[in-house]
Amino acid sequence: MAKTIKISDELFDMLKFHSHVTKRSVPKQLEYWSEIGKIAEENPDLNFNFIKDVLLSKEELKAGLVSEYKFGVR
């Protein structure tokens, strides 16, 4: 369900710029930043790259782009 929120012009301009670069819509960019921020706040010992890699891995799993790793097998 879509909601209307008020944000500063400065934040909107940053969202618009980053959404263009990352090929996301402005709302999707805000959702992405919100998810990263929430995870970082709940897990202060994790750095941004680790959080980003975990989110990417979750999407790869959903898309079926992973296979089981077999230890000791080449």
Steps between C-alpha positions, in 0.01 A plus 500: 500500500647831393525782752591864467783627716671835533876510460743786458585628154863412570415135572274482195777640279745239633243225447432618146871510413577159650188342352612616156849354548373168640208473254241492780191710546518767770270298733705183442821691579344622825392144584853374428663762721242432771569128493878556516456746788273266693742209463796720597317630806407147611852366426751776579800269453424440132647729238312626195668268249415194709135609530483569125653159421251323728207676330642412158545137606139483619380623160726253318348220706145616419589513130648150505847624404685296763603140538594294800869512592653158546804502728805313372360465147677672214 
